Amino acid sequence: MSNTITQAFVKQWDTSIRLQAQQKESRIAGNVFDRGTITGESFTANRLAPLEDTPENTVRHGDTTWSEAEHSTRVAIMRDFYQALPVDRNDEPKLLANPLSGSYNESLQAAHNRRKDSITFDALLGNSQTKDGGVIALPSSQIITASATGFTKAKLIAARKMFRKNEADEHNGEELHIAYNADMLEDILSDTTLTSADFMAVKMLQDGDLSGRWMGFKWEPYERVKINGSTATTAAWAKSAVHFGTGFVEGKASRRADKKDLMQVSMAASHGAVRVWEIGVVAIEFTF
């Protein structure tokens, strides 16, 4: 007798749509100076250079001698972004796992957060625009070159030294951050000079991560560091060195009458960022 009971077997269909592994939250944009809501096509950041040390007063009742206050202005251009996902009207009643229940919204928000980070990371390492239209590149004095080596203890110490020398560290009220990717994590966990048997190193090896504060920096996981061939460039920065602004952020779900009433879920936003002072940013190159 043939066995036909298998014809009655059923399948348990998934009732949820699960996002694949990806960076969902913003990790860079939230760790610079937030200028809040911006009105207009751009915003400015005004700068005041350090004054000379207070001169000694050697003349009683003498004439006032003025010092010069050097002012300058940086400009961040606002850029607009938009992304939309459609769900055909005829498909909606046929879907057991409806993407409109939240997964599309989550995916759009994750993409928006990654865009915010890319804008900010570009501002850290790229050119900064002045009010008169000039561009300021990150100077070579703020760049630690690759030298055909990976991410090393010597490079990390050199970066830390730069912030102290520039009075751009915690002693001057700054919060220091550094972006790291998987290659940097591998170099650090493999370097015995960076993983000595102190409490922080033991915890780092147990967790296999660099989360939290270490060597004076808050470590931010970010896989989209700058890549050029086999050389990568990451950034270490003081929080106030880059300003970030938001024109608007809007998520929307609506019927499109011009598209047979399909449901469209969209995310739109306007953002801008600019590096305000170069001595608050250090670029670190490494090979991988």
Sequence and secondary structure as in RCSB ss.txt:
>XXXX:A:sequence
MSNTITQAFVKQWDTSIRLQAQQKESRIAGNVFDRGTITGESFTANRLAPLEDTPENTVRHGDTTWSEAEHSTRV
AIMRDFYQALPVDRNDEPKLLANPLSGSYNESLQAAHNRRKDSITFDALLGNSQTKDGGVIALPSSQIITASATG
FTKAKLIAARKMFRKNEADEHNGEELHIAYNADMLEDILSDTTLTSADFMAVKMLQDGDLSGRWMGFKWEPYERV
KINGSTATTAAWAKSAVHFGTGFVEGKASRRADKKDLMQVSMAASHGAVRVWEIGVVAIEFTF
>XXXX:A:secstr
    GGGG            S   S SSGGGSEEEEE  SSEEEEEEE          STT         EEEEE
EE EEEEEEEEE TTTGGG SS GGGTHHHHHHHHHHHHHHHHHHHHHHHS EEETTS EE   GGGEE  TT  
S HHHHHHHHHHHHHTT SGGGT  EEEEE HHHHHHHHH TTTS SSHHHHHHHHHTS  SEETTEEEEE S  
EEETTEEEEEEEEGGGEEEEEEEEEEEEEEEGGGTTEEEEEEEEEEEEEE  GGGEEEEEEE 
